[in-house]
Amino acid sequence: MNKRIITIILALAAVCGGANAQPKVNGRAPIREKRGYDQRIAIDTANVRVLYALNAKDIKDEDTYIDLGKLEVGRRVRKYSSEFIYLSDQEAIKWKKEKGYKGYAPKSFWIGGRKDLRENWSELVYSDYIIRGNELKEYASFPLVAERENSSYTEPWPLMTLADEQQTILSHRCQKATCHFRGRDFIAWFASDVPIKGGPWKFGGLPGCILKVYDVQKIYVWEAVTIEQGKFFISQYPDKLYPKSTRKSVWQRQKLYNEDYWRAIGWTHDNEKVPFEPLEKE
């Protein structure tokens, strides 16, 4: 992966919680190769973005992450998505252009993340989240032959309650906030001196940028590893490829494909269900 200009140096002592995180149990659905990534349209320009490690075994090594997420902050919208997927998509677009090839690009363009998960689809990696005002829209990409089920839905941000505790993360003094959301209790740490009302995944709405958030069991842990300044184009999938649906419908299908993809698409009934711990339990 290309070196980045890091504007804030990672303070290891401040992010020790990730080392104790339990690994997320992924399903075994195969990765997707076509999501409309080569049809994205620019919708805004960001001057700052925050990169987050998801469940890092070693915060200094991107190859131990489940994902490297990014929060891009523009004047009109904010977006959270996978930087690994974005870099892979750029390589696929470049390869297709050079080869004049209109079909599927090789899977080998996957960049970064744990090697044992590179062939697996994850709803946390293959979904984009775009926030306008206080409304969040998820563009949910489904695995392989289930791509016909690609969907989108909107919902408000989860509400968080401020607490008095503080800690330092990435040299920023952060305040604690908590919430109960979709069957889990979460703890977030936000920096009020970073004036961004956003964070990883669906979290945001606090008076400052969330630099770390996790469920109390630490099955899911996001940690900010850098804040970058520059000019970054924010893009989105074409709406026509992601018909409107509901959160419940999307959630049910994500859970189903994680547990037993091949049975879900009707190809086999011999597989046992894979143990899966969904982020949203309800």
Order of alpha helices (4+ residues) and beta strands (2+ residues): beta-beta-beta-alpha-beta-beta-beta-beta-beta-beta-beta-beta-alpha
